[in-house]
């Protein structure tokens, strides 16, 4: 290494090192290590020890790294410091878990979940009560929902999620009518009340936004479907068939919209500041500082995870309510066949859709939704089976269980195999398309056209 300002050769870099003894211009080979440059600076500056070298942005350079590996070109500026070691500015800061950061204790979350379940039971009991008790119960449920919307206290987030359940229970008790034809209207008003409660919680506090957003969208969708079918004059089974198919579609497409990355994190502003030719002609060794902070990445991931889990819970609730109501409301032979097929296909589609979820809570909720559909069909079909058919079904179920166990033992890691994953994708697509086609039969639309044309 030599000092001077002569034009260097292609394999030599001209550097300027700023340090305690001023700025020195050095020429170093491309393959020189950082410690060699520091040693040369110490020798020419008369320092008693080898200093540490930093980049222009203040990042400490590794002693064993070469100038080529660090992407330092001719004209680069380094900073020498003795006895100072500053931590890297890009080190991710440690943050507490989301639950602890928001002050939501697991016991508080469980308590608010139990309160929401109690609200549902209270709404059902209030709907069956006498006139005076009915009005009093509706008022108490509505007042409880209003108190739950107060954004104060360490358990404000779970309480905000439970408050819409109380408002929905009050709406159910207020609109209850035992006539089967009015049941879609009653459940639609209940879902609308839940959506209104969630919207008020978002407006008042702005906390737990992904879960409340799911409640608003799901409640508004149920209200719109039931209200439109009631206004058109279609039978109630059409509403249950459409809602069940919508739950299957939601389980398939929610992950595609759950992660919302801000636009400023998707654009490289440093490349936009130059022309297209210079952006393409930039040296590949040059290091570009990332403009996306680690905290923003963590926040986007947390938000997407909470949104996916909340959407899976909404799918479970819709499946639990729609599957038995569809089977119960399908009374004619053709409609019964369509209802049974749709429940089977939707249950299989939900089980297969859960396979692609990496969030354990969402995956478990979707599996429960699929099993709930099949359990509703089993509970509906068991009393209608004769002794001979029941024995046949038992033998078929036992044989199918043995085959499933043998296949599971053979494939070992299950759906993680690429071969089985491709087959699962095909099966999921077939179940989804078949379930959408069967909606026309289960809702009675196909039978209506058949009777109209015959």
TAWO-V656592 format. One record per run of one state. SS is the DSSP state (H for helix, E for strand, C for the rest). FROM is the first residue (numbers start at 0). LEN is the number of residues. If there is no record, write none. Layout:
((SS,FROM,LEN) (SS,FROM,LEN))
This chain:
((C,0,1) (E,1,2) (C,3,8) (E,11,8) (C,19,2) (E,21,8) (C,29,3) (E,32,1) (H,33,12) (C,45,6) (E,51,3) (C,54,5) (E,59,1) (C,60,5) (E,65,1) (H,66,4) (C,70,6) (E,76,5) (C,81,16) (H,97,4) (C,101,4) (H,105,23) (C,128,2) (H,130,18) (C,148,7) (H,155,20) (C,175,4) (H,179,25) (C,204,4) (H,208,24) (C,232,3) (H,235,23) (C,258,4) (H,262,3) (C,265,3) (H,268,4) (C,272,3) (H,275,5) (C,280,13) (H,293,36) (C,329,3) (H,332,22) (C,354,5) (H,359,23) (C,382,4) (H,386,25) (C,411,2) (H,413,3) (C,416,1) (H,417,25) (C,442,2) (H,444,9) (C,453,1))
